[in-house]
Amino acid sequence: VPTSTGKYVLGHEAMKRMQTSNVLVSGLRGLGVEVAKNLVLGGVKSVTLHDPHPATWTDLASQFYLREEDVGQSRAEATLPRLAELNSYVAVTSTREPLSQELLATFQVVVLTNSPLEEQLWVGDFCHSHGIKLVVADTRGLFGQLFCDFGDDMVVTDPNGEQPLSAMVSMVTKGCPGEVTCLDEARHGFETGDFVTFTEVEGMEELNRCGPVEIRVLGPYTFSIGDTSGYGDYVRGGIVTQVKMPKHIHFKRLRDALAEPEMMVTDFGKAERPSMMHWAWQGLHRFMHQHGRAPRPRHQGDAAEVVALTKEVAAGAELDEELVRELAFQATGDLAPVNAFIGGLAAQEVMKAVSGKFTPITQWLYFDALECLPEENRDSLLTEEQCRPRNSRYDGQIAVFGAELQAKLGAQKYFVVGAGAIGCELLKNFAMVGLGCGPEGSITVTDMDTIEKSNLNRQFLFRPWDVTKLKSERAAAAAREMNPALRVSSRTDRVGPDTERVYDDDFFEGLDGVANALDNVDARLYMDRRCVYYRKPLLESGTLGTKGNVQVVIPFLSESYSSSQDPPEKAIPICTLKNFPNAIEHTLQWARDEFEGLFKQPAENVNQYLMDPKFLERTLRLAGTQPLEVLEAVQRSLVSDRPRAWPDCVAWACRHWHRQYSNNIRQLLHNFPLGCCPHPGVALTRCPPQPLHLDYVVAAANLFAQSYGIAGSRDRAAVAELVRHVRVPPFAPKAGVFTWVSHGLPRTSPPVPPTHPTDDGRLEELKASLPSPEELPGFRIDAATSHVHDPSPWHLALSPHCPPQYYEVEWTLWDRFEFIDHTSEVLGWPPADPTRSPSPEEEQPPLGIDPQPVCCHQGSVHMLLTPIHSLGPSAAKACPKPSRRAAATTR
């Protein structure tokens, strides 16, 4: 559904609150439509549009849902049908009646855009006294203003939206205060003033029963809590988890906040500007109230009057007159990119107001992008003549930058790589500013993907009837509707070495710049290298939830994308991942590694062997045991494990299940018998068989069959019958197996596994056993993908269900993963209650497993099977760590 990503970012409870909220958006110029668009996509209950004014020619500068034929009609009514198409779950209506107390009383949030100060004041008084949340937003050229009033006592349930931190406890002292020491595998990450709870502490069990306690951080691995002198002696184990405590925030009404402003600084390089703009905006409102119009572009007399009025407002304050004059010069400016930024912030504040999640802006935010103006000869380049209105749709932009720059923008040739969420925003803004709209200009957009239903909540150029169509084609067509003069063409070729005959020297040398809207780092690095080689500017950007990043790469002026790297991401220790997972993230990462090791990497190696004559030569030059591992995988795929028919695929899947989920666990228990403590907080036990095991075999067999082009089967009973006849070798424990375990003692680094020299004889044997590429003409193995939107959902059943069953890890972090509803059509989910006794068909015969298969679990934590099976197999996609390359997996 369109709100699926909102649920991922905000969480289920916050989304439920949003879906009961009615919002009024007053003012439907470029800024107002940005706010409304974001709210409709976000998934509030209803959005009511209010704007009694008719659309004018100048509105076309940034109001992307108005067309030339709409000029003279009501802005709100002309905009409504196009906004309503974005999300059928949100009721979008319009009203012509003037703003009144009776109208405002029916809404939970009111948003005023481009509103006169007098109107803002009385609306602010009414909303504050009646518990209605208010957002005021305005833009003037390169300047932006935002104000929030969410009442006398707003409760924020989650100040930052991050997942609560947790750590494993290794020691708790008795004293006042008691000191807690965490395992030194990683820093705990807590801050003084945080609240935490304890679970699974043995000995000092009073901690498990007490509520959230405030902590004081003593070091990266230690912190103090309250008085523990009366508690029992600490024995072992325990998990400490951060608790998000409600935060109460008091907001002033607008009238009071004007006199005593509290401001959020967005750029510490301009820390003094917000207060200057606060007074300058009031001086501008006074000018408009007196004259009934905004100051004329670059009109010295009007600007001087605004400066004088601002001095009256800010009596005794030291003003930056040049800044005030610049605001007056740009008062009629209307820039789509600035509207997009301030509109995005305003919509986000509305979502905070109704959901109680994330800390809101308190209370004023001022923004400027004056760096966009010429640094030298500004007065001669931007004259009153250059910036006067020309009865053009770009008048709002000409008022800021002049007609000469507008002509240059129209002649630009740009390449947009990607048509996802950011690509849609780029194309919309490019169309509005007139980039590539002149007779010599052009925009080329490429994207090889097709539109999926889950794209609709953020890629706003697409509609439900566009699903399954090519993104680049539909995005180009939608942008062309916004500005018929846009000269945009679409392509479906991916960027990479294999398409350099398409995007060749002539193509890149004819460009003026490139804008990336990519979803992976490799493509970013490739485009960065191409732009550096051809000396073209590059606009790089990415988003992840509420986080985003932008990098502007200018040849010979700024560093390139490849010039710096993010800090290494926090990795899961191999010993924890392989043998002792204690969090759902561990099983997710294990499952991703397992999936790629079975269905992706071997297929890619085989295809390279068959197509690349130098594959063997390159492989043999790899370090350590890698040549042996790669060639063994190729040999298995082409010889020993290669299936000829569907029963072979089932037999392979059955034996793999035994190897991974029976034999490996038995080996672990052979090394660490029941009752021992091989890892802090982990104990070993047994668990009953689960119907889920057969589902795993069904999915694995189908994936294996798809890789080789063999028809699979959804018939669970038929698969169970085939499994009955599979001969599984009996388990025999091995001695001296390396297990990455330090016998329960904390350590700062894992032990180094024993090394063995490469067996040259074995390598030669493998090379001789491989069929030559000439013997397999046209043969290839299809590499599977673990992406959650893969049209074949068999891979979803290979997500980490079996590891949590053996380790009994809690499934609680649902908001961090995405789920696909069509899985049930294939696997028949949800299965029967997993807590019941297995039926005769499911008991021993399907997998031939021990009636009491061994497993281990962490302390007394139990796997929450009910939410797993009610949701179906988790199409779990672990949230990538935010960074400069935040969009490595998202657009």
N, C-alpha and C positions, 0 to 999 in steps of 0.2 A: 504494500500500500504506500501511498506517497509519503506518509509520515514515518517510515521505517528508520531512516537515518536520524530523524529527530529523536526517536525513541532510543537509538544507540547513543546519541550525545547527551540527552537530558535525563533519560531513565523513564521507567514505566510510570511511576507516581507523578513525576513532573508533567509528563505528557497527558495524563488523565486530567490534571488541573487545567492545562492549556485547552483541552477539548471541551471545557465547560465555560470558556471565557468569550465574551462578546466585546469586540473592539471597534471603536469609531476612529476613522482616519479622515481628518478634515484638511482639505487642500490637495488637489490631484494634479499638480504640476509634476515636474520630473522627480522631485524629492518625495512627494506623497505617493506616487506610483511605485517607487522603490520600496517604501515601507510596506505598502499594501501587498505587493508581490511577495515579499519575504514572509509576511504573516500568513498569507494564504498557503504558501508552500510549507510553512512551519506547522500548520495544523491546528489553529485555534478553532473555536466553535463557529464564530461568524465574524465577518468584516463588513462594516457598513461604510460606504463611501459618501463623503459630503463635500460638495463644491458647487455653489450656486452660479459660478461664473462660466461663461462660454469659452470654448477652446479658441485660442488665437494662433496666429502663424508662428509667433515666437515660442509657443509651447513646444513645438516640434524639435527644438534644440535638444531636449532631454526626455520628453514624455514619450517613451517608446511604444506605448499602447494607443497613441493618437495617430490618425492618418490624415493626409491632406484633405480628404473629403469630410473629416470630422470638424474642421474649422467652422465655428459658429454654433455648434451643438454644445450641450452640457458636457463638461469635462467628465464628470462622474458617470453619466449615463453612457457616454461613448467608450469609456474605459471598462465598464462593468463586464460585458460579455467576454472580453479577452482575459480579464483576471479570473473570472469564474471557471474558465477552461483549465486553469492550473491544477485545481484540486477539487474533485467532485464531493469530497467529504466536508468542505467548508462552505457555509452559506454566505454568498457575496450579494449584498443589496446596495442600493443607493437611496439617498433622500435629498429632496430639494428644499425642505423646510430650513429656515435659518437656525443657527445654533441657539438653543434655549435651555433653561434648567430642566424642563420636562424631557427634552431629547437626551441630554447628557445623563440623566438619572438611570437610563436603561442599560448602561454599559459599565463594564468593570475597568476598562482602560480607555482613555481618550488620547489621541495623538493629534497635535496641531502642527501643521507645516505651513511655512510662508504666511504666518498669521500676524496681524498688527498687534503691537504691545498692549493696547487697550483691551483687545479681545482676550489675549493671553491672561491678563490680570484677573478679569472677572471669572473666566473659566477656571483659573487656578484656585481662586477663593472657593468656588462652589465645589470643585472636585475634592479639595483638601478637607472641607468640612463634611463631606458626604462619603468619605472613604473610597473615592474613585481615583485610581492611579492616573497620573498625567505625564505625558512626554511631549516636550516642545522641541521642534527641530527647524532649522533654517539654514539656507546656504546663500552666499553671495559671491559669485565667481569662485575664486580660490579659497574663500573663507567658509567655515562651517561652525554652527552653534548647536548645542544639545543641552537640554535641561530635563531633570527627572524629579518628580515628587510622588513618592509611593506611600505617603501617609506618616502619621506620628509614630507608628510602631510596626515596621515591616519585619517579618521573620524570615531569615534566610536559612534554609535547612542544610544547604551544602555550599560553602563559600567559594569553592574552586572547581568542583566537578570531577576532581581526580579520584581514582580508586583509593579507598582507605589503605594506608600502609600497614604491613604486618611483618613480624620478625619472630624467629625462634629463640626461646629463652634458654640460656645455659646456666644461669645462677641468679638467685634472689637472696639478699642478706636480710637478717633480722635486725631492726633498728628503727630509729626515728630521725630522719626518714630512712626507709629501706632502699637499697640500691639494686637495680636490675641490670644484669649483663646479658647481652644478646650474643649469639654465635658470630664469630668474626668472619663469616663468609661474605658478608656485605654490611654496609652501614645501615643502621635502622631508619634513618631519614626523618625521625620525629623532630619537633621543635618545642621549646619551652612554652607551656600553656596548652599544649595538646592534651586531649583526653584519650585514655586507652582502657581496654578491658583485657582480661586474661582468660584463657581456656586451657584445659589439659595440663595444668600444673599439678605435679604429684608431690605430696608432702605438705606444702603450704597451700592447701586446697581452699583456704578462705579467700584467696585471690580469685578463684573461679566463680565465687558467689557474690562478690562485691560489684557494684555498678561502675560506671566510668569514673576513672580517677585522673586527676590532673598531674602532669609530670613536669619535671625540670631536667633538661638535658645536661648531662655531665661530660659526655664525650660521644664520639661516633658510634660506640657500641654500648654505652651505658647511660642510664637516666635514673632519677630518684622518684619515688612515689611517697605515699603517706606513711604513717606509723605501722610497721610490720612486726614490732617487738612482741606482740601478743599472739602472733600466728605460729603455726607449726613449722617444723624444720623443712626447708626445701630439699627435695630428693632429686628430681630430674624433670625434664620436659617442660612443655608450656609454649603457648603461642600468645603474643601480645599484638593486639589489633587496634589501630586508630579508630576513634569514634567521632563522627562529624556532629558537633554540638550546634544547636540552633543559635543564630546570631541575630540580635535585635538592632535595627537601624532606624534612627529618627530623621525624618525629612522635614525641612521648612517649606512653607507654602511659597509660591513664586514671588509674591509681593515682598516677603521678608528676605528671601534669598537674593533679591536684586540689591538690597541694601547691605546685606552681610553674606557675600558669596562664599561658598565652599567649592573649590575647583579641583578637577583632576588634570594633572599635567601629563600630556601625551608625548612631549618632546622636551627632554631636559636641556637640550641645546637652545630652547626658546622659553625657558622657564618664566621669563618676565612678561611674555606676550598675553597669556590668558587674561590677566587683570586689565591690560590695556584694551583688549578686544571687548571685554565685558562693558567698559564704559563707552567704547566707540559704537557698539551695537545700539546702546540706548540713545546716543546722539543721532544715529542714523534713523531710529524710529521717530525721534522728535522731528527731524527734517521731513520725513514722509508724512507725518501727521499734519504738519503745517502746509506743505505744498501739494499733498495728494498724489505724489509721484516719487520715484526714486531719483537720486542724483544722476545726472547725465554722464555717460562714459567719458572719462578724462576731461571733465569740465572743471576748470580751476575754481570758478566762482562757487559752484555747488560744493566742491570739496572743502573750500575754506569755510563755508557756512556750517558744514558738518563738524569740522574741527572746533569752531566756536561753540556750537551746541554741546559738544562732548565736554568741553571745559566747564560749561555750566553744570553738567551732570556730575562731573568728578571734580568738584571745587576743591582746590588745594592739592590735588594729586598731580604727580609729575607724569605727563603724557608723552608718548612717542607720536608726535604729530605726523610723521611720515607714514606710520602704520595706519593711523586714522584716515589720512588722505587716501591711502591705497584702498581701504575698505569702501570709501565713497566712490572712487573711480570704478570699482567693480560691482557696485550695488545692483546693476541690471544684468550682471553676468549670470549665466545659467549653464553649468558644465556637468555633463552626464557622469564623468568619473567621480567628481566630488559628491554629487547626489547619491551615487552608488555607495560611496563610503559612509557618509552620514546616514543615509537611509538604512544601510545594513546595521549600523550601531543602534539606531532608533528602534528597529524591529527586534534586535537582540535584547534591548532594555525592556521592551514589552514582554518578551518571553520570560525574562527574569522576574518581572513584576507579577505575572500570573502563575509562574511555576515555583517561585521561591528558591530556585537553584541559581548559583553563581552570584557573586557580589555585584550589586548594581553600581552605577556611576553616582557619586555623591558630590555635588548635585549638578554642577556646570562642567561642560567640556567644550573647549574651543579648539579649533583646528585651522591651520592655514598651510598652503602649499606654494608659498611665494617663490620658492626655488624654481618654479616653472617659468618665471618671468626672465627676460634677458638680464644678464648681469651687468652688461655695459651698454651705454647709449640708450637706456630705456626711454628717456623722455623724447628722444628723436625718433625712435622706432614706434613707440606707442603714443600717438598724438590723438587729439580729438577727432581729426578727420579720418585717421586710420580705424578708429574704434566706433564710429557712428553707425547707427542702424542702416541696413541696406534692404530691408523688407525680405530678408532671407531666413530660411530655417536655421541658419547658423548664427543669427544675430546675437544670441546669448553667449556665444563663444568669441565672436568678433569683438564684443564689448570688452573682453579681457585681453585677448592676444592680437587683435587687429586683423584686417582683411588680408594682409600679405601672408601671414602665417596660415590663414585658412586655405589660401590657394596652394601653399606648399603641402599641407596635409592631404588635400585632394589628389595630389600627384604622387603620393607615396605608394610604394609596392611592398607589401608585407606578407610574411608567411606565418600562418597560425598552425602550430603542430598540436593537434588534439582538439576534439570538440566535446569534451565532457563539461563538468560544471564550470570550471574556470574558462574553458574555451567558449562556452555560451556567453559568459559575462564579457569576455574580450570582444567577441563579435558584436554584441549589443552596443558596447561603448564605442567601438570603431565606427559602427554605422551612425551613431548619434553625433560623433565629432566630425564626421565626414572624411575619415581616413580612407584613401583609395576610392573616393567618390568622383574624382575629376576624370577628364577624358584620358589622361595619361596614367592614372592610378589603377591599382588592383590589389585584391587580397586573395591569397590562395589558402584554403584550409584543408588539412588532410586528417583522416581518422579511419582506420580499418575496421572499427567496431560497429556493431549494430545496436539499436536502441532496445533496452530492456525495461520492464515495468519499474524496477527498482531505481532506474535513473530519473524518473519523473519528479521526484521530490526536490531535486536540486538543479537539474539541467533544464532550465525553464523554457528553452526554445522548443522543447519536444512536447507532444501531446499524446494521449493514449492511443490515438489512431496511427501514430508514428512507430509504435512498437514493432520490432523486427526490421525496420528500415535502416539505412545507413546514416550514421550520425552526421558525417560531414555534409551529405546532401541536404538533409532536413535542416541542419543548423544554418547553412548558407541560404536556403530558401526563406527561413524565418527572419534572418537578419535583413534580407533584401526587402521583405514586407515592411520592416521598420523604416527603411530609407531606400526607396526605389532607385536612387542614384548609385547605390553601392555596387561596385564592380567586383563581385566575389565569385570565385570558382571553387569547386570541391574536387577532392581526390580521395582515393582509398588506399594509397600506397603507404606502407609504414616507412619510417625513416630508418636507415641503416645501410651498412655496406652493400647489401644486395639490391638497393634501389638507387645507387649512385648514378646509374645510367638514366634514371628519371630525373632525380634532383642533381643535375650535373653542374659543370662550371658555368654554363650559360644561365642556368636557373638561379644559382646563388649570386652570381655577379650582377644580375638584374634586380636584386632585392635591395630595399633600403633598411630592412630590419626583420627580425624573427621574434615571435612571441611563443613561448613554450606553454603548453597546457597538458603536460604528460603525466603518466601514472607510474613511471618506473625510473630508477636512477640511471640505468644503462643508456636509455634513450636520451636522457638529459645530458649525460657525458658526451655522447656522440654528437648531439646538436651543438654543444658547447665547442667541441673541437672544430666542427665545420664553420661555426661563426668566427672563431679565432683565425682559422685558416683564410677565410674570405674577408675578414675584417668587417663584420657586420654586427650592429648592435643586437643584443639579446635581452629580452624581458623574460625572466625566470620567476615562477611562482608556484605555490602549492598550498593545500589546506589539509587539515586533519581535525575534524570536529570543530571546536571553536578556535583552534589555533591556525595560524597561517604564516607564510613567509614570502617575501618578494626580494629578488636580487636583480639589479639593473647592471648589465655588463656592457660597457662602452669601450671599444677598441682604444688602446693606448691611454686610457684614463682610469679604468677600474679593473679590479681583479676578475678573472673568469670564474665560472662555476667550478671548474676542476681545480682551481688554484688552492682551495682549502677543503678540509674534510671535517666532518662532524666528529666529536669525541666518540670513542668506541661505545657501542650500546651495551647495557648491562646484560651479560650473558648468564645462562643457567649452567652451573657446574656440571660437567659430564657425569660425575658420580651420582649427583642428584637426579639428573635426567634419566640415566640408564637403570639405576637400581632402586633409588629411594625418593620418588616424587612425593612431595607433600603439599602441593598446591595445584590448582587446575591448570595454571600456565605451564607447569612442567609436563602434564600429560598432553596438552595441546601441542607444545613444541615437539614432544616425542612423536606424536601422530603425524605432524607435518614432515618430520625427518623420515619416518617410516614410509609414508606415502611416496615421497619423492624417490627414496631408495628402491622402492619396488616397481613403480610404474612410470617414472619420469627419467631418472638418470640412466638406467640400463638401456632404455629405448633410444635415448639420444646417443649413447656410446655405440650401440649396434648400428644405427643409421650412419654415424660418422665412419665406422669401420667399412660399411658397404659402399659409401660414396666418396670417401677421402683416401686416396692412395697413400698418403703420408701419415695416416692415423697410427699405424703400428709403430712407425719410427718415432713419432712424437710421444706416444705412450711409454715406450721403453726408456725415454729420457727423463720421465718423472722421477721424483725423489722417493727414497725409502721403499715401502711395500706397495706403493700406488700402482706400479705396472702390473703386479700380480693381482691386485684387487680388481682392476679394470678388466683385465683379460679374463679372469674367472667369471666376472659378471657377463661379459660378452659370450663366453663359452656356454654359460648356463642358459642365456636367452636364445642362442642359436642351436644348441645341441641338447644338453641334458634336460633342461626344463621346457623345451619348446613343445607346445601342445599341438596335437593334430586334430582334436575334436573336443566338444564340450565336456565329456567326462574327464579328460585330462586336466582341464582347467579346474574342475571341482576337486580332483585329487590333489593338485598343487595347492589350492587354497586350504584344504583340510590339513595337509602336512605343515603348511606354514603356520596355521593356527596352533597346532601342537607345539611347534618349535618355539613360537613367541610366547604363548600364554600358558603353556603347561611345562615344557622342558626347561625353559629359562628360569621360571619361578622355582621349579624343583632344584635346579642347580644352585640358585641363591640360597634356598633353605638347606641344601647340603653343606654349603659353606658356613651358614649361620643358622643353626637349628632353632626350633621354637623356643622362645623364652630369652634368647640372647638379645642384645641391643647393638646392632651393627651401625646404627646412626642415631644421633640424638633425637629423641622424640618418636622413634619408630619402633614398633613391636611387630612380631610375626604371628600369624594365626591362620585359620582356614575359612573358606566360604563355600556356599553351595553353588552348583552349576546354574547358569542363567540361559533363558531362551535367546538372549541377545547373541550368544556365541554362534548360533547357526546363521543369524542375520549377517554376521561378519563374514562367514564363509560364502554366503550367497553373493554379497557385494564384492568380495575379493575375487571370486571366480568370474563374475561378470566383467570386472575391470581387466582381469588378465585376458579374458576372451576378446574383449574389445581391442586390446593392444595388438592382437594377432589377427583381427578381422574375422573372428569366429562368432557365430550367433550364440548369445547367452540365453538365460531363462529366468523368469520371475517366479517360477513354480517352486515354492519353499519345500513342499512335500517331496517333489521329484528330486530336489537337491539332497534332501535328507536320505532318500533311498540310495542315491549314488554314493553318499558318504559312508553308508553302511558297508560298502564293499571296498573301501580304501584301506590298504594295509599301511598302518602307521608303525614305524620301527619302535621297539620298546625303549624307554628312557634308561640310560646308564649314566650315572654321575661321573663327571670328569674331575680329576685331581689337579690342583695347581692353576685353576682358572683365575685369571686376573679380573677383579670385580670392582676396582676403583673405590674401595672402602678403607677407611682409616681406623677401623675397629672402635668407632664411637668417640674418638678423640677429635676435638676441633682442630682445624689446620688452616693455614693461610694459602696453601696451594696443593693441588692433587699430586699424588705420587706419580712418578714417571713409569709408564708401562714398560715391560721388558721388550727389547728390540731383538729382531732376528734378521740375519742377513738374507737378502733376496735369493731365492732358490732358482738359479739359472736353469737347472734341468727342468724344473716345473714350468718355467716360462716357455722353454722350447717345446715342451709337451703340449702346452695350451695352444701355442701358435700352430702346431701341426694338426691339432684336433679341430681347428676352426675351418669351416667351409670357406672357400674363396668367394669373393664378391661375384665372380663370373658364374658360380654355381647357383646364385640366387638373384637372377635378373628381375628387377622391379620389386623385389621384396623389401619391405620396411615395417618397422614396428611403430605404432602410434603412441607417442608420449602423452600420458594423461596430465591433467592440470588439477591442482588442489584448490582452484578459485571457487568461491561459493556460488558463483553464477554460472558454473559449467552446466551446459544443457543436459549432460548425463549425470544424474545425482547418485550413482552408485558409490562415488567416493565419499559421500557424506557418512555412510555407515562405517567407514574406516577412520572416522574421527575418534578421539580418545575415549571410548566407552570401556573397553576392556581394561586398560591401565587403572582407571578409577575404581573398577570393581575389585581388582586385586589389591590396590592400595587404599581403597575406600576414601578417595579424596572428595571433598564436598564440591558439588556443583552449585555455586552461589553467585558467580559473577556474570549473570546473563546479559547485562547491558553492554558487556565488552565484546559480544560476538553477534554475528548475523545469522539468521535462520531462513531456510527456504521452505515454503509451504508445500511445494509439489513433490517433496520426497515421499509423502505418504502414498502417492499414486503408484510408486514403484515398489517400496518395501512393505506396504501394508501396515504402516505405523498408525497409531501406537499399538504395540504388541500387548498381549495380555499382561496382567499385573505381574511384575518380575518377582514379587515377594512370595507368590504362591509356589506350591510344589510343582515340579515339571511334570508334564503329561508323559505317558508311556512313549509317545513318538519322540519326545524331546529329551528324555532322560539320558540313558547311556548310549544307545546306538548311533545318533547322528554324528557325534564326534569321538565316541569311544573313550570319553574322559573318565577319570576317577570320580566316583560319586562325591568325594570330598576333595576337590582340587585345592591345591595350596595357594595361599596368597599372603600378603602382609599389608598391614594398615598402620596409619600413624595414630598412636594412642587410642583414644576412644572416638575419633571422628568417624562418622558413618556417611556413606554415600547416599545422597538424596535421589533415589531412583525415580520417585514419582514425577518430579518436574522434568527429568530427562525423557521419560517415556510419554509424558503428556505433550511434550513439544516435538517429539520425534527426534531422529538423529541430529545431533548438533552440527550444522554447517559452520563449524567454528573457525573464525578467522581472527587470529590474535591481533589486537590493536597494535600497530607499529609505534615505536617510541617517537614522540614528537621531536623534531629537530629542524635544522635548516632545510633538510630534504623531507619535510613532513609528508609530502604527497608521493612518496615512493610507491605506495600502493593505492592512492586515491587521487581523484582529480578535483 
